[in-house]
Amino acid sequence: DVAGVVADVAPDVDTFQIGDEVYGCAGGFLGSDGALADYMLADSRLLARKPASLDFAQAAAMPLVTITAWEGLIDRANIQADQHALIHGGAGGVGHIAVQIAKAKGARVATTVSSDTKAALALDLGADDIINYRQESVEQYVQRLTGGWGFDIVYDTVGGAVLDQSFRAACKKGQVINILGFNSHDLSPAFLSGITLHLENMTLPLLTGEGRTRQGEILRQAAALVDAGQLKPLLDPHQFTFDQANEAHALYESRKHIGKIILTHA
């Protein structure tokens, strides 16, 4: 992820000018230039103008998680205003954005959290219903919030056993979105309920070169939501400079952060 000021443009680029403030998820995969540098060579299709209401640190927190949430909920599941959505990990990176996008689309949103602090954050982001997964089983919260019917859309931002729980939480012919499909799972519960499973991987345009224009479009639309007051990033209170990258990684690995970890150029 990156947010910064355009320093130069190629002759064939007409979408940006020198001095434009931009943001995007534009590299750092398979040897491509990353953002931990004074200057970054970026494909203009992967960038959009920074939301005017955010500073650079806030804007830099948004691209990857916003694209992931957007592609899953809108491009894949086509979320609608009359639907009931469950977002696992509502105070996490993708989760906190997914809660807000689902609300912006008019859906009723439930989310799982692990503490009262994270519950308060999720409510502030617009969640309608809070589930402390340490205190309620899947069957209990499905009964409490849906009368046993299940959720129209379940977004699993956690992976592992949570995907199996998501199949149990979804309604008949519901949709489950997963962003961490690295484990083996029994798909029979999903089959018996006629569930559609979407495996969301936002890195594909970076890896293949295909679909990059769409990601720039998503960031432009997301910026409009931000400036309309319907979408905001959740930043960890610890911020680091580029020369403190090791400390930033240590915080991430400690799992003690909340929201996105930001590094700023000194």
GISULJO-V620067 format. One record per run of one state. SS is the DSSP state (H for helix, E for strand, C for the rest). FROM is the first residue (numbers start at 1). TO is the last residue. If there is no record, write none. Layout:
# GISULJO-V620067
SS:FROM:TO ; SS:FROM:TO
This chain:
# GISULJO-V620067
C:1:1 ; E:2:5 ; C:6:20 ; E:21:24 ; C:25:43 ; H:44:46 ; E:47:49 ; C:50:55 ; H:56:60 ; C:61:62 ; H:63:76 ; C:77:83 ; E:84:87 ; C:88:92 ; H:93:104 ; C:105:107 ; E:108:113 ; C:114:115 ; H:116:124 ; C:125:128 ; E:129:132 ; C:133:137 ; H:138:146 ; C:147:150 ; E:151:156 ; C:157:160 ; H:161:169 ; E:170:178 ; C:179:187 ; H:188:192 ; C:193:195 ; E:196:199 ; C:200:203 ; H:204:208 ; C:209:211 ; H:212:227 ; C:228:234 ; E:235:241 ; H:242:254 ; C:255:259 ; E:260:264 ; C:265:266
